Amino acid sequence: MVKIYLGPAGIPHSSKKKNTIEGIRTVKELGLNAMEVEFVQGVRMSRETAEETGQVAKELGVRLSVHAPYFINLCSEEKDKIDASKQRILDTADRAELMGADAIAIHIAFYGKMSPEECYQNVKEGLAEVIDKAKEMGIKNVKFGVETMAKETAFGTLDEVISISKELKGVIPYIDWAHTFARQGGEIDYGKIIDRLIKELGLTHINSHFESLVSRKGKYVDEHIPIDANAPPFEPLAKELLKRDISITLICESPELERDALKMKEVLERLGYRLE
């Protein structure tokens, strides 16, 4: 039977206090059961706060994941930028471990002047180094999620994230359904993707984002909008999930964080699923 964890990317807009712990409490009050902690502008949370955050989330039954800073590029031509990127990933993983989060989402690289194949090798080597260092730091439970990306200039096709997850232990695909939809030219077969993740990687839990994207001149671009746009639609994904014995985290990255997360919850309930 499917197990679904659903919640917002960051602190809900309706949270009275704009801090992570209060955000988790608001998530629980809304009847949701997951939240992604956003470090997209930098890892500014202290290690002590990360521990306290994890304790609150555990008490309330809210599953946590974390988004690493946007300023990461393992295919940069500048060594100092690569080194800084590695440190940002490690800092994110460290706080995630302390708060009991299961995975971090990473925008791992841009191709730049490299071919996709050259960039792949750089990502593989750089991420392997990060994972070795993470082990030395005592990070044992956090998965390194390479996110699927919408932009054709970015590392992150579905094939790339699946391939690198096969090669590196501790790496998983962090599936952004809308990004994948855009990267595939406005088409997506949810069931096929879920089955690939299960069969090729043996995943029992999928970490993912959901939102809709803007269409310009017949092409979907990486600009997040409310899920009413149905680009891509949520209900077909919900139906495919309910057919399978899989666990999944669905993080709503819509600008309407809790509103759209609750709409997703309504769809699941209409199909007969209740969040625990």
N, C-alpha and C positions, 0 to 999 in steps of 0.2 A: 504494500500500500504506500502511496506517495506521502511524504512528509514535507510540508511547505513552511518556510520562514519568510515572512513578508514585512517590509518596513521601508523607511525613507533613507535617502542618502544625506545624512547629517541631521542636525537638530530640527524637529518639526517647527513650522512657522508659528504654530499656536502655543509653543512652549513659553511659559511666562518668564523664565530665566534662560538666557541664551548661552547655556553651557552644556557640555556633553552629558553630565549626570542627570540634569533636569530634563534633557532631551530624551534620555532613556525612560525616565518616569512618564513623560508625556506619551511616548510610544506605547507603553503598557496601558495607560489610560484610554488610548484610542482603540485598544483591542488588537494591536499589531504585535508581532513577536520577533522583530529583527531591526537592526539599525547599522548602517555603515558609518563609522567615524571618519570624518573628512580631514585629512592632513594636506589637502591639495595645494595650499599656499605655504606649506612648511610644517615641520614637526615641532610644534611649540608646547605640547603637553608634557608635563613633568612625569618622571617615572612613578612618583608617589600618586599623582592624580590618575595615572593609567591603572595602577593597582586598585584604587578606590572605585574607579569606573567599572572595572571587571567584577568587583564584589557586588555592586549595585545591580549590574546586568544579570549576574548569576541568581541573585535573590529574586529578581522579578521575572526570570525566565525569558530574557531578551537575548537573542543570538547576535553577537557582534562580528563585524568584519571591518576592515580599514582600507581607506584609499590613500595611496602614497602621493607625494607631491607631483605636480605636473612637470616640474623642472628636472626631468630625468631623460637622458638620451645616451644609451650605451653604444651608439654608433656615431657619436660626435667626432669631429676631426681634431678636437682639442682634448689632450689627456687630462687636464685639470677638470674639465666638465664631466668626463667619464668618471674620474675619481669622486667628484662631488655627487654624481648620480648614485654611485655605489653606496656612499655614506648615507644618502637620503633613504635608500631602500633599507639599509640596515637599521637606521633610526626608527623607521616605520615598523619594521618587524619586531624590534625590541619592545616598543610600546604595545604593539599588538599582542605579543606574548604575555606581557604583564597584565593586560586586560582580559586575557582569555579568548581573544578573537581567533577565528579559525583560519583566516586567509587575508592577504592584502592584495588590492588591485593595483596594477602598475601599467602606466603608459610607458612602455619599455624603450622605444627608440624611433627615430626617423631615418629613412634610407639615406637622405642627403645625396652625396655624390657616389655612394656605394651602390652596387647592384643589390637586389634583395638577398641573393645568396651570400654576398660578402657581409652584409649587415647581419644575417642570420648567424654566421660564425662568430661575429663580434659579440652579439647578444648571448650566444651560448657560452662563450669563454668568460665574459664578464659576469654573467649570472651564476656560473659555476663557482667563480671566485667569491661572490657574495654569499652563496650558500655555505661554502666551507668556513667563511668567517663567522657566519651566523651560528654554526654549530659550535665554534670556539667560544662564542658569547653565551652559550647555553640556550639558544632558541631552538626548541624541539618540536613545537606543535603547530607553528604557523606555516601555512602553505604560501608559496610565492606565485601569485596569480598574474599571468601575462594576459592583459586585456585585449579582446578583439577590437579593432579600430576601424572607424568609418573612412578616414582619409587615405587615399591611395599612396600618399607620401609616407605613411606611417607603417612600421612593422606591426603586424597584427591581423593578418588574414586568418580565417578559421584553420586552414591547413598549417600555417606557421605556428599557431599557438598549440595545436594538437601535437605537431611534430616535436617541438622543443619540450613539451611535457613528457613525451615518450623518452627523450634523451636525458633529461635531468630529474633526478629524484627530488621530490619536494616542490616541483613546479607543476602548476595546474593551469588550465585555461580559465580565465575569468570572462565569461561570455556576456558581452553587451549585445542583447538581441537586436536593438535598433542599429548599432554600428555594423553588425554582421549583415543585416538587411540592406543597409546602404552599400556596403562593400560588394555585395552580390547583385547590385544593380536593381534594388527594390524588390527582391524576391527572397523568400525564406521558407524552408521546410523544417519546421520545429522538430517534428518526430525524427527526421533523418539525423539532425544534429544531436539530439539527445541520445539516440541509439549509437552514434559514432563515439560519443563521450563514454558511454557505458561499455561498448564492445572493444574499442581500441585502447582505452585507458583504464578500464575497470573502475571508473568512478562510481561511488555510491552517494556522493553529494556534489552538486553543481553550485558554484557561486556565480551570480549573474546580476546584471543591471537591466532595467526596463524603462523606456521612455519612448516618445515619438520624435521624429526629425522633420525639419523643414525640407520642402522640395523646391528647387529652383531650376528652371529651364529643363524640367524633366529628370533632374538628378537630385538624389537626397544628399543633404550636406549635414555636417556635424554641428547642428544647432538644435538644442533640445527644446521641445514644446510639449504641452499637455497631451495625454494619451488619447484624448477625443479625436485626434487627427488620424488614428488608426494606421500609423506609418512607423512600425508595423502594428497590426491588430493584436490585442492581448488574448482574446477569448480562444483562438485556435491553439495558442501555447498552453493555456490552462487545460484545454481538452486533452492535449497530448500528454501533459504531465499526469493527469488523472488515470491514464491508461497504464501507467508504469509503476514499478516498485523502485522509486528513486527519491532521494531527499534533495531539496533545492532551496537556496536563498534567493529571493527576488527582491532586489533593492530598487526602489522607485527613484529615478533620476530626473523626473519631470520637474519643471519649475513649480508646479503645484504639488509639493512633496506629499503631504499627508492626504490631501484631497484625492489625488490619483492613486495613492496606495490603498485608500479605502474603497475606491472604485474597483480596483483589482480584487480586493477582498470580496466585494459584492458579486463580482463575476464568479469567483470560486464558490461562494455560497449558493448562488443560483444553480451551479452545476453539482451541488451536493457536498461540497467540501467545507469543513469548519476549521479555522485556525485553532491550534491548541495554545 
